[in-house]
């Protein structure tokens, strides 16, 4: 096992929407099950800054800093080789502004990346931190933005913030029916208390009819995490989950 990617993930906006579990059936990889928080199933609309990107330790000129917007949900692998239950995420779609990034992500990880124009704004004054991520779909800009307090705080145990941020594995359904598993390493994050949020997103247009009907203005929860340096492990043979009966 070796490190495939290193980067900084910064100023992550995560907006949680409760959905019926059956909505996620078309995206479920083999070998994992849904991970619920207090009996509820969530998808998260996430915008963040992907910075200081290195592949196998090397920067790709012009591709070391960019925005990513993704929609993800939460799963658990109950029978991992180490005997532990691994908590991870599955991505429904990931948007980035560079076609080379999309190609690498699809070729090496089979992740559902797409390319579209993106932008971000991060600024503050003596009272408030403002963070916004935007993406242009079919000629129209959509966005997720928050106003937050200036000082980040530790995440209390047992909270939805802990549930959302403490998933350290990624699972991808491959065309041959297997599931690829990879590890994402980062320290426990801090979050900024949210004062206000504004979300403009067409879930049906972005993610298809399965996600249509989600009201972007009515998330169950929104958080802003500071983020950190992260590393992503390369795939290894013992991290391929075979389909289950």
C-alpha positions as CSV (number, residue, x, y, z in Angstrom):
1,X,0.0,0.0,0.0
2,X,1.3,3.5,-0.9
3,X,0.0,7.0,-0.8
4,X,-1.6,7.9,-4.1
5,X,-2.8,11.5,-3.4
6,X,-2.0,14.2,-0.9
7,X,-3.8,17.5,-0.6
8,X,-5.4,20.0,1.7
9,X,-9.2,20.0,2.0
10,X,-10.2,23.4,3.3
11,X,-13.4,25.2,4.3
12,X,-15.8,22.3,3.6
13,X,-19.5,23.3,3.5
14,X,-21.7,20.2,4.1
15,X,-25.4,20.4,3.7
16,X,-27.3,17.3,4.9
17,X,-30.7,16.2,3.4
18,X,-32.7,13.4,4.8
19,X,-33.8,10.9,2.1
20,X,-35.6,7.6,2.0
21,X,-33.1,4.8,2.1
22,X,-34.5,3.2,-1.1
23,X,-33.5,6.2,-3.1
24,X,-29.9,5.2,-2.7
25,X,-30.3,1.6,-3.8
26,X,-29.1,2.4,-7.4
27,X,-25.8,3.7,-6.1
28,X,-25.0,1.0,-3.4
29,X,-21.8,-0.9,-3.9
30,X,-21.6,-4.5,-3.0
31,X,-20.3,-5.4,0.5
32,X,-21.5,-2.3,2.3
33,X,-24.7,-1.2,4.0
34,X,-26.2,2.2,4.7
35,X,-24.8,4.0,7.7
36,X,-27.7,5.9,9.5
37,X,-27.6,8.6,12.1
38,X,-30.3,8.2,14.8
39,X,-32.2,6.1,12.3
40,X,-32.1,8.7,9.6
41,X,-30.5,8.4,6.1
42,X,-28.7,11.4,4.8
43,X,-27.1,12.6,1.6
44,X,-24.7,15.6,1.8
45,X,-24.1,18.3,-0.7
46,X,-20.5,19.3,-0.2
47,X,-18.4,22.2,-1.5
48,X,-14.7,22.6,-0.6
49,X,-11.3,23.9,-1.8
50,X,-8.9,21.2,-3.0
51,X,-5.5,22.7,-2.5
52,X,-1.8,21.7,-2.7
53,X,-2.7,18.6,-4.7
54,X,0.1,16.0,-5.3
55,X,-0.2,12.7,-7.1
56,X,2.4,10.2,-6.1
57,X,4.2,13.2,-4.5
58,X,4.3,15.3,-7.7
59,X,2.2,18.4,-8.6
60,X,0.4,18.6,-11.9
61,X,1.0,22.1,-13.3
62,X,-2.2,24.1,-13.3
63,X,-4.1,21.5,-11.3
64,X,-2.9,22.0,-7.8
65,X,-5.8,24.1,-6.5
66,X,-9.5,23.9,-7.5
67,X,-13.0,23.6,-6.1
68,X,-14.9,20.4,-5.8
69,X,-18.7,20.0,-5.3
70,X,-20.1,16.6,-4.6
71,X,-23.1,14.7,-3.5
72,X,-22.4,11.8,-1.2
73,X,-24.0,9.4,1.3
74,X,-22.8,7.2,4.2
75,X,-22.1,3.5,4.4
76,X,-20.5,0.9,6.6
77,X,-18.5,-2.2,5.8
78,X,-19.4,-4.5,8.6
79,X,-17.0,-7.4,7.8
80,X,-13.6,-5.8,7.0
81,X,-10.5,-8.0,7.0
82,X,-9.2,-6.3,10.3
83,X,-12.4,-7.4,12.0
84,X,-13.6,-3.8,12.4
85,X,-16.6,-2.1,10.9
86,X,-15.3,0.6,8.5
87,X,-17.4,3.7,8.0
88,X,-17.1,5.3,4.6
89,X,-18.8,7.4,1.9
90,X,-20.1,6.7,-1.6
91,X,-20.1,9.5,-4.1
92,X,-23.2,10.0,-6.4
93,X,-21.4,12.7,-8.5
94,X,-18.4,14.9,-8.1
95,X,-17.9,18.2,-10.1
96,X,-14.5,19.8,-10.7
97,X,-13.3,22.5,-13.2
98,X,-10.5,20.6,-14.9
99,X,-11.0,17.8,-17.4
100,X,-7.6,16.3,-16.5
101,X,-8.8,15.8,-12.9
102,X,-11.9,14.1,-14.1
103,X,-9.9,11.8,-16.3
104,X,-7.5,10.8,-13.5
105,X,-10.3,10.2,-11.0
106,X,-12.3,8.1,-13.4
107,X,-9.3,6.1,-14.7
108,X,-7.6,5.3,-11.4
109,X,-10.6,5.2,-9.0
110,X,-13.6,4.8,-11.2
111,X,-15.2,7.8,-9.3
112,X,-18.1,9.6,-10.9
113,X,-16.4,12.8,-11.7
114,X,-17.7,15.4,-14.2
115,X,-16.2,18.7,-15.4
116,X,-18.0,22.0,-15.2
117,X,-17.0,25.6,-14.4
118,X,-16.7,26.3,-10.6
119,X,-15.8,29.2,-8.4
120,X,-15.4,30.1,-4.7
121,X,-15.4,33.1,-2.5
122,X,-13.8,33.0,1.0
123,X,-13.7,36.3,3.0
124,X,-14.3,37.7,6.4
125,X,-14.5,40.7,8.7
126,X,-14.1,41.2,12.4
127,X,-17.5,39.4,13.0
128,X,-18.2,36.9,10.3
129,X,-16.6,34.3,8.0
130,X,-18.2,34.0,4.6
131,X,-17.6,30.9,2.3
132,X,-19.4,30.1,-0.9
133,X,-18.9,27.6,-3.7
134,X,-20.5,27.9,-7.1
135,X,-20.9,25.7,-10.2
136,X,-22.3,26.5,-13.7
137,X,-24.7,23.9,-15.0
138,X,-26.5,24.3,-18.4
139,X,-25.5,28.0,-18.4
140,X,-26.8,28.8,-15.0
141,X,-24.8,29.3,-11.8
142,X,-25.8,27.4,-8.7
143,X,-24.2,27.7,-5.2
144,X,-23.9,26.7,-1.6
145,X,-22.8,29.4,0.8
146,X,-22.6,30.1,4.6
147,X,-21.9,32.8,7.0
148,X,-20.3,31.5,10.2
149,X,-18.5,32.6,13.3
150,X,-14.8,33.4,13.0
151,X,-13.5,30.8,15.5
152,X,-13.7,27.1,14.8
153,X,-14.5,24.7,17.7
154,X,-14.0,21.1,18.5
155,X,-16.8,18.7,17.4
156,X,-18.7,17.2,20.4
157,X,-19.0,13.4,20.5
158,X,-22.3,11.9,19.4
159,X,-23.4,14.8,17.3
160,X,-24.4,14.9,13.6
161,X,-21.2,16.9,12.9
162,X,-19.2,14.0,14.2
163,X,-21.2,11.5,12.2
164,X,-20.8,13.5,9.0
165,X,-17.1,14.2,9.3
166,X,-15.8,10.9,10.8
167,X,-16.0,8.6,7.8
168,X,-12.5,7.6,6.6
169,X,-13.1,5.2,3.8
170,X,-14.3,5.5,0.2
171,X,-16.3,2.9,-1.7
172,X,-16.7,2.8,-5.5
173,X,-18.9,0.3,-7.5
174,X,-16.9,-1.0,-10.4
175,X,-18.4,-2.0,-13.8
176,X,-17.5,-5.7,-13.1
177,X,-19.7,-5.6,-10.0
178,X,-16.8,-5.5,-7.5
179,X,-16.3,-2.7,-5.0
180,X,-13.1,-0.8,-4.6
181,X,-12.2,0.5,-1.2
182,X,-9.6,3.2,-0.3
183,X,-8.6,4.9,2.9
184,X,-8.6,8.7,3.5
185,X,-6.5,9.8,6.4
186,X,-6.9,13.1,8.2
187,X,-7.1,14.4,11.8
188,X,-10.4,15.1,13.6
189,X,-11.7,18.4,12.1
190,X,-13.1,21.5,13.8
191,X,-16.3,23.3,12.7
192,X,-17.4,26.9,12.6
193,X,-20.8,27.7,14.2
194,X,-23.2,28.6,11.3
195,X,-25.1,31.9,11.4
196,X,-26.8,31.7,8.0
197,X,-26.8,29.6,4.9
198,X,-28.0,30.0,1.3
199,X,-28.3,27.1,-1.2
200,X,-29.3,27.1,-4.8
201,X,-29.1,23.7,-6.4
202,X,-31.4,21.7,-8.8
203,X,-30.9,18.2,-7.5
204,X,-33.0,16.7,-10.3
205,X,-30.9,18.3,-13.1
206,X,-27.6,17.6,-11.4
207,X,-28.1,14.1,-10.2
208,X,-31.1,12.6,-12.1
209,X,-34.7,11.7,-11.3
210,X,-33.7,9.7,-8.2
211,X,-32.7,12.9,-6.4
212,X,-35.4,15.1,-7.9
213,X,-37.8,16.6,-5.3
214,X,-35.1,17.5,-2.7
215,X,-35.7,21.1,-1.7
216,X,-32.2,22.7,-1.6
217,X,-33.5,25.4,0.8
218,X,-34.6,22.9,3.4
219,X,-31.5,20.9,4.6
220,X,-31.8,19.0,7.9
221,X,-28.4,20.4,8.9
222,X,-25.5,22.5,7.6
223,X,-21.9,22.6,8.8
224,X,-18.7,24.4,7.9
225,X,-15.5,22.4,8.6
226,X,-12.0,23.9,8.6
227,X,-10.6,20.7,7.0
228,X,-6.9,19.7,7.0
229,X,-4.2,18.0,5.1
230,X,-5.3,14.6,3.8
231,X,-3.8,11.5,2.3
232,X,-5.4,8.9,0.1
233,X,-4.0,5.3,-0.1
234,X,-3.6,3.6,-3.4
235,X,-5.8,0.6,-4.1
236,X,-4.4,-2.8,-2.9
237,X,-5.6,-6.3,-3.7
238,X,-6.9,-6.9,-0.2
239,X,-9.1,-3.9,-0.6
240,X,-11.3,-5.2,-3.3
241,X,-14.7,-6.2,-1.9
242,X,-16.4,-8.9,-4.0
243,X,-20.2,-8.9,-4.7
244,X,-22.3,-10.6,-2.0
245,X,-25.2,-12.9,-2.7
